[in-house]
Amino acid sequence: MRKGTELWISAQLVTRSTWHSRITCLAPYTYVDEMLEGRFKHWKHTHVFRKTAEGTEILDEIELVLPYGALGRMLEGYAGKQLSRIFRYRKEATINALR
């Protein structure tokens, strides 16, 4: 992976969704992907990897704006819960893959 790499990502958020992202920052222990096309009006995902006494901690910082104006703002809580579920699964899958 390098800065400028483009990705097509698929996830289950109410329905199956696919979006197109680009890596906009690649630094030691951090990278950022930003959505070019997809379900959200805006999506910026910063991945941070930090060394801890227990091993490596993965932090996800997400900036997102849902489409549909006021309706989208009403659904932000639901979208946040779904994203938390997805990232919990990813964390468990990553830990299991590294064992």
C-alpha atoms as an extended CHARMM CRD file, in Angstrom:
* protein
*
        99  EXT
         1         1  MET       CA              0.0000000000        0.0000000000        0.0000000000  PROA      1               0.0000000000
         2         2  ARG       CA              1.2050000000        3.5120000000       -0.7380000000  PROA      2               0.0000000000
         3         3  LYS       CA             -0.1630000000        7.0330000000       -0.8540000000  PROA      3               0.0000000000
         4         4  GLY       CA             -2.5330000000        7.3180000000       -3.8040000000  PROA      4               0.0000000000
         5         5  THR       CA             -3.5530000000        3.6380000000       -3.7400000000  PROA      5               0.0000000000
         6         6  GLU       CA             -7.2510000000        3.2660000000       -4.5220000000  PROA      6               0.0000000000
         7         7  LEU       CA             -9.4390000000        0.6820000000       -2.8130000000  PROA      7               0.0000000000
         8         8  TRP       CA            -12.9310000000       -0.6890000000       -3.3720000000  PROA      8               0.0000000000
         9         9  ILE       CA            -14.4530000000       -1.6520000000       -0.0300000000  PROA      9               0.0000000000
        10        10  SER       CA            -17.6030000000       -3.6230000000        0.7370000000  PROA      10              0.0000000000
        11        11  ALA       CA            -19.4420000000       -3.7710000000        4.0830000000  PROA      11              0.0000000000
        12        12  GLN       CA            -22.8500000000       -4.5660000000        5.5190000000  PROA      12              0.0000000000
        13        13  LEU       CA            -24.4720000000       -1.3220000000        6.7440000000  PROA      13              0.0000000000
        14        14  VAL       CA            -28.2340000000       -1.9350000000        6.6770000000  PROA      14              0.0000000000
        15        15  THR       CA            -27.6720000000       -3.2840000000        3.1520000000  PROA      15              0.0000000000
        16        16  ARG       CA            -24.4890000000       -4.3280000000        1.3800000000  PROA      16              0.0000000000
        17        17  SER       CA            -22.5580000000       -1.2230000000        0.4090000000  PROA      17              0.0000000000
        18        18  THR       CA            -19.4890000000       -0.7420000000       -1.7650000000  PROA      18              0.0000000000
        19        19  TRP       CA            -17.4060000000        2.3890000000       -1.9150000000  PROA      19              0.0000000000
        20        20  HSD       CA            -14.2430000000        3.6410000000       -3.5360000000  PROA      20              0.0000000000
        21        21  SER       CA            -11.4830000000        5.1430000000       -1.3650000000  PROA      21              0.0000000000
        22        22  ARG       CA             -7.9860000000        6.5190000000       -1.8230000000  PROA      22              0.0000000000
        23        23  ILE       CA             -5.0760000000        6.4080000000        0.6150000000  PROA      23              0.0000000000
        24        24  THR       CA             -4.3700000000       10.1100000000        1.1770000000  PROA      24              0.0000000000
        25        25  CYS       CA             -1.7600000000        9.8190000000        3.9290000000  PROA      25              0.0000000000
        26        26  LEU       CA              0.7520000000        7.1040000000        4.6620000000  PROA      26              0.0000000000
        27        27  ALA       CA              3.1060000000        7.7080000000        7.5670000000  PROA      27              0.0000000000
        28        28  PRO       CA              4.8030000000        5.4000000000       10.0470000000  PROA      28              0.0000000000
        29        29  TYR       CA              2.0690000000        3.7090000000       12.0950000000  PROA      29              0.0000000000
        30        30  THR       CA             -0.7070000000        5.8020000000       10.5100000000  PROA      30              0.0000000000
        31        31  TYR       CA             -2.6160000000        5.8500000000        7.2650000000  PROA      31              0.0000000000
        32        32  VAL       CA             -5.7470000000        7.6350000000        6.0610000000  PROA      32              0.0000000000
        33        33  ASP       CA             -8.3090000000        6.5350000000        3.5260000000  PROA      33              0.0000000000
        34        34  GLU       CA            -10.8790000000        8.9700000000        2.1450000000  PROA      34              0.0000000000
        35        35  MET       CA            -13.9920000000        7.9480000000        0.2490000000  PROA      35              0.0000000000
        36        36  LEU       CA            -14.2240000000        9.0530000000       -3.3680000000  PROA      36              0.0000000000
        37        37  GLU       CA            -17.5940000000        7.4080000000       -4.1170000000  PROA      37              0.0000000000
        38        38  GLY       CA            -20.0140000000        5.5840000000       -1.9020000000  PROA      38              0.0000000000
        39        39  ARG       CA            -22.7800000000        5.5950000000        0.6330000000  PROA      39              0.0000000000
        40        40  PHE       CA            -21.6190000000        8.5450000000        2.7250000000  PROA      40              0.0000000000
        41        41  LYS       CA            -21.5330000000       12.2130000000        1.8290000000  PROA      41              0.0000000000
        42        42  HSD       CA            -18.0790000000       12.3460000000        3.4840000000  PROA      42              0.0000000000
        43        43  TRP       CA            -15.8250000000        9.6060000000        4.8930000000  PROA      43              0.0000000000
        44        44  LYS       CA            -12.3090000000       10.0050000000        6.2310000000  PROA      44              0.0000000000
        45        45  HSD       CA            -10.8170000000        7.0860000000        8.1640000000  PROA      45              0.0000000000
        46        46  THR       CA             -7.5380000000        7.4640000000       10.0420000000  PROA      46              0.0000000000
        47        47  HSD       CA             -5.9180000000        4.1880000000       11.1140000000  PROA      47              0.0000000000
        48        48  VAL       CA             -3.3750000000        4.5150000000       13.9420000000  PROA      48              0.0000000000
        49        49  PHE       CA             -1.1950000000        1.6950000000       15.2730000000  PROA      49              0.0000000000
        50        50  ARG       CA              0.4040000000        2.2270000000       18.6930000000  PROA      50              0.0000000000
        51        51  LYS       CA              2.7810000000        0.0060000000       20.6050000000  PROA      51              0.0000000000
        52        52  THR       CA              1.6250000000       -0.7270000000       24.1520000000  PROA      52              0.0000000000
        53        53  ALA       CA              2.9270000000       -2.9360000000       26.9600000000  PROA      53              0.0000000000
        54        54  GLU       CA              0.3840000000       -5.5820000000       25.8530000000  PROA      54              0.0000000000
        55        55  GLY       CA              1.2530000000       -5.4120000000       22.1470000000  PROA      55              0.0000000000
        56        56  THR       CA             -0.1620000000       -3.2460000000       19.3720000000  PROA      56              0.0000000000
        57        57  GLU       CA             -3.2550000000       -1.1010000000       19.7630000000  PROA      57              0.0000000000
        58        58  ILE       CA             -5.2880000000       -0.2120000000       16.6640000000  PROA      58              0.0000000000
        59        59  LEU       CA             -7.1910000000        3.0650000000       16.7990000000  PROA      59              0.0000000000
        60        60  ASP       CA             -9.7660000000        4.1500000000       14.2310000000  PROA      60              0.0000000000
        61        61  GLU       CA            -10.7450000000        7.7940000000       13.8930000000  PROA      61              0.0000000000
        62        62  ILE       CA            -13.6590000000        8.3430000000       11.5350000000  PROA      62              0.0000000000
        63        63  GLU       CA            -15.1150000000       11.5430000000       10.1500000000  PROA      63              0.0000000000
        64        64  LEU       CA            -18.3720000000       10.8980000000        8.3580000000  PROA      64              0.0000000000
        65        65  VAL       CA            -21.3760000000       12.7690000000        7.0960000000  PROA      65              0.0000000000
        66        66  LEU       CA            -24.4650000000       10.8620000000        6.0790000000  PROA      66              0.0000000000
        67        67  PRO       CA            -26.4180000000       11.9830000000        3.0240000000  PROA      67              0.0000000000
        68        68  TYR       CA            -30.0720000000       13.0950000000        3.1060000000  PROA      68              0.0000000000
        69        69  GLY       CA            -29.7230000000       16.2090000000        5.2720000000  PROA      69              0.0000000000
        70        70  ALA       CA            -31.8800000000       16.1370000000        8.4310000000  PROA      70              0.0000000000
        71        71  LEU       CA            -32.8290000000       12.4860000000        7.9020000000  PROA      71              0.0000000000
        72        72  GLY       CA            -29.1490000000       11.5550000000        7.6900000000  PROA      72              0.0000000000
        73        73  ARG       CA            -28.3990000000       13.4590000000       10.9000000000  PROA      73              0.0000000000
        74        74  MET       CA            -31.2110000000       11.5140000000       12.6320000000  PROA      74              0.0000000000
        75        75  LEU       CA            -29.5850000000        8.2320000000       11.5720000000  PROA      75              0.0000000000
        76        76  GLU       CA            -26.0530000000        9.1080000000       12.7540000000  PROA      76              0.0000000000
        77        77  GLY       CA            -26.4570000000        7.1710000000       16.0280000000  PROA      77              0.0000000000
        78        78  TYR       CA            -27.5720000000        4.0370000000       14.1970000000  PROA      78              0.0000000000
        79        79  ALA       CA            -24.7130000000        4.3540000000       11.6920000000  PROA      79              0.0000000000
        80        80  GLY       CA            -22.2480000000        4.8010000000       14.5630000000  PROA      80              0.0000000000
        81        81  LYS       CA            -23.4800000000        1.5860000000       16.2320000000  PROA      81              0.0000000000
        82        82  GLN       CA            -23.1470000000       -0.3490000000       12.9730000000  PROA      82              0.0000000000
        83        83  LEU       CA            -19.6260000000        0.9760000000       12.4290000000  PROA      83              0.0000000000
        84        84  SER       CA            -18.6540000000        0.0250000000       15.9860000000  PROA      84              0.0000000000
        85        85  ARG       CA            -19.8660000000       -3.5150000000       15.2970000000  PROA      85              0.0000000000
        86        86  ILE       CA            -17.8300000000       -3.6960000000       12.0860000000  PROA      86              0.0000000000
        87        87  PHE       CA            -14.6560000000       -2.4320000000       13.7890000000  PROA      87              0.0000000000
        88        88  ARG       CA            -15.0900000000       -4.8320000000       16.7430000000  PROA      88              0.0000000000
        89        89  TYR       CA            -15.2580000000       -7.6850000000       14.2480000000  PROA      89              0.0000000000
        90        90  ARG       CA            -12.1990000000       -6.3670000000       12.3800000000  PROA      90              0.0000000000
        91        91  LYS       CA            -10.2520000000       -6.1220000000       15.6420000000  PROA      91              0.0000000000
        92        92  GLU       CA            -11.0870000000       -9.7110000000       16.5870000000  PROA      92              0.0000000000
        93        93  ALA       CA            -10.2850000000      -10.9730000000       13.0790000000  PROA      93              0.0000000000
        94        94  THR       CA             -6.9440000000       -9.1200000000       13.0840000000  PROA      94              0.0000000000
        95        95  ILE       CA             -5.9740000000      -10.5220000000       16.4890000000  PROA      95              0.0000000000
        96        96  ASN       CA             -6.9270000000      -14.0520000000       15.4130000000  PROA      96              0.0000000000
        97        97  ALA       CA             -5.0170000000      -13.7350000000       12.1280000000  PROA      97              0.0000000000
        98        98  LEU       CA             -1.8690000000      -12.6810000000       13.9750000000  PROA      98              0.0000000000
        99        99  ARG       CA             -1.9230000000      -15.6310000000       16.3940000000  PROA      99              0.0000000000
